[in-house]
Amino acid sequence: PEEERQKREAEKADKRKAEKTNRSCPTRMNETITLDSTCYNEKDNSVSYFYSVTGELDNATYMNTHYAAFKQALQDAVDNSVEMEEYRKFGTSIRYIYYSGSSKRQLAAFSFNSPK
């Protein structure tokens, strides 16, 4: 049916977008955050962004203390940014995972379900 075809098209588009982003990785976002890679998971229609952080962000206590503020800023980006429009359109879940630049341990993870 038409709905299944649209779903397959959406998955292909999301996968292409993640692969395209990956080709430019690592990408330094600012002085403390680097986007290392992205990955699209067809099974659960999600895209994950993997970051490493340095400086004051490279601290589990700091990340935990400011978790709510980071989550709100990311939610605003998911809801409003042009780059996320395709994901919103197809109801793709978005995950942001932050790792320590020094220890390589996971410091924080944020998950958002795109509004349809």
SVG drawing of the C-alpha trace seen along z (x, -y; Angstrom):
<svg xmlns="http://www.w3.org/2000/svg" viewBox="-2 -27 44 31">
<polyline fill="none" stroke="black" stroke-width="0.4" points="0.0,0.0 0.9,-3.7 1.6,-4.1 4.3,-1.3 5.9,-2.8 6.1,-6.2 7.6,-4.6 10.3,-2.9 11.1,-6.1 11.3,-7.9 13.7,-5.3 15.9,-5.6 15.9,-9.4 16.9,-9.2 19.6,-6.7 21.0,-8.9 21.0,-11.9 22.9,-10.1 25.4,-8.8 25.9,-12.2 26.5,-13.7 29.0,-10.9 31.1,-11.8 31.9,-15.2 32.7,-13.7 34.4,-14.4 33.0,-17.9 33.9,-20.4 30.6,-22.1 32.3,-24.6 35.3,-24.7 34.1,-21.9 31.9,-19.7 32.8,-17.5 30.3,-15.4 32.1,-12.1 29.5,-10.1 25.8,-9.5 23.9,-6.3 20.4,-5.5 18.6,-2.5 15.9,-1.2 14.5,1.2 13.2,-1.6 13.3,-4.5 15.9,-6.4 19.0,-8.4 21.8,-8.8 24.4,-11.5 27.6,-10.6 29.7,-13.5 32.9,-13.9 33.2,-16.8 36.2,-18.5 36.8,-21.4 34.2,-22.0 31.7,-19.7 34.1,-16.8 32.8,-16.2 30.0,-13.8 29.0,-16.0 28.7,-19.1 26.7,-17.2 24.4,-15.8 23.9,-19.2 23.0,-20.9 21.1,-17.9 17.7,-19.6 19.1,-22.8 20.9,-20.7 17.8,-18.6 15.7,-21.7 18.1,-23.2 18.3,-20.0 14.5,-19.7 14.2,-23.2 16.6,-22.2 14.7,-19.0 11.4,-20.9 12.5,-24.0 15.7,-23.5 15.5,-23.2 18.1,-20.3 15.6,-18.2 12.6,-18.9 13.0,-15.6 13.2,-13.6 10.1,-15.4 8.2,-14.8 8.8,-11.0 8.5,-10.7 12.1,-9.6 13.4,-9.4 16.6,-11.4 19.3,-10.4 22.2,-12.5 25.0,-10.6 27.9,-12.5 31.2,-10.9 34.2,-12.2 37.0,-13.4 39.5,-12.2 38.1,-9.0 35.9,-8.0 33.1,-7.1 29.5,-8.1 28.6,-11.2 25.0,-11.9 22.3,-10.6 19.2,-12.4 16.3,-10.9 13.5,-12.6 10.5,-11.4 9.9,-13.7 6.4,-15.1 4.5,-13.9"/>
</svg>
